[in-house]
Amino acid sequence: LEELQDYIINLGEPKFRALQIYKWIYSGVWNFEEMTNISKTLRDKLKSNTTIGNLAIYKKFISTLDGTRRYLIQLSDNNYIESVLMKYKHGYSICISSQVGCAMGCKFCASTKNGKIRNLSAGEIIDQIITVERDVGERISNVVMMGVGEPLDNFDNIVKFIKNVNNPNGLNIWQRHITISTCGVIPGIKKFMNEEGQVNLAISLHAPNNTLRSRIMPINKAYPLNELMETIKEYINKTNRRVT
């Protein structure tokens, strides 16, 4: 919101217009003409200089068993990511991606086969939620970041995403309804524990000892289980939050 305010001021418009536009964007509007409470002059400026959203649903797969939806999403640069929507008694949960590809090299994961191509922006991360909400016509209340990519390898955009998704003028998803999953990037976990908030942390272990884990998860060679467990204890003591 702060960046949008600066942008609007630079366009020669009053600061309060930014909040109006922000609310429209996060309500799922993709057409500037639908922003009926801002002037036509400003709408024309925005059309000339900006776009809203850059994701397109390329393919969609719907489970006949429980209605789970898997989305292959095309980005503006023709790269692809995946998002998955799951319905529970308490509402909808979405699994979203944080990167195009992944550099972690886990042997069992298809996302890492071509390595990491690039980080997703905070906007591309949150736009997955907006795009899927528009497709199903329902509000999504829970977010798990367990899709393509290692979230803590895209730290700054993840923090910015959390701020945006939690904004009461935007999607207003509670931080306790957001879970970030990591394969065990210890420096990222240490940085994350110093961030204010109530976001949940999950660790992908996949193996109970260093020998097996190092064989299938190269990250374990840099950050072995004993160091990872000590870091998790430190995280719990500092944040008073459970780690999955």
CORUR-V664437 format. One line per field, one symbol per residue. ss: DSSP state (H for helix, E for strand, L for the rest). phi: phi as a letter, one per 40 degrees, with the letter a starting at -180 (. if undefined). psi: psi as a letter, one per 30 degrees, with the letter a starting at -180 (. if undefined). A space follows every 50 residues. Layout:
BEGIN
ss=???
phi=???
psi=???
END
This chain:
BEGIN
ss=LHHHHHHHHHLLLLLHHHHHHHHHHHLLLLLHHHLLLLLHHHHHHHHHHL LLLLLEEEEEEELLLLLLEEEEEELLLLLEEEEEEEEELLEEEEELLLEE ELLLLLLLLHHHLLLEEEELLHHHHHHHHHHHHHHHLLLEEEEEELLLLL HHHHHHHHHHHHHHHHLLLLLLLLHHHEEEEELLLHHHHHHHLLLLLLLE EEELLLLLLHHHHHHHLLHHHHLLHHHHHHHHHHHHHHHLLLEL
phi=.ccccccccccgbcdccccccdccdccgcbbccccccbccdcdcccccbb bbgabbccabbbcccbgdbbbcbccccgcbbbbbbbbbdchcbbbbcbac gaccgdccbccbdbgccacccdccccccccccdcccgbcbbbbbcbcchb dccbdcccccddcccccccbcfcdcccbbbbbchcddccccccccchbcc bbbccgacaccccccbbddcccbcdcccccccdccccccfbcbc
psi=eeeeeeeeeffglkeffeeeeeeeeffgkfkfffifglleeeeeeeeffl ljkgkkjelkkkkfeggkkkkjkklfgglklkkkkkklefakkkkllflj akffgkfgkffgegakelkkleeeeffeeeeeeeefglkkfkkkigbklj effheeeeeeeeeeffkffbfhkkefgkkkklfhjeeeeeeeffkkagkk kkkjefkfleeeeeefjfffeeileeeeeeeeeeeeeefgkkk.
END
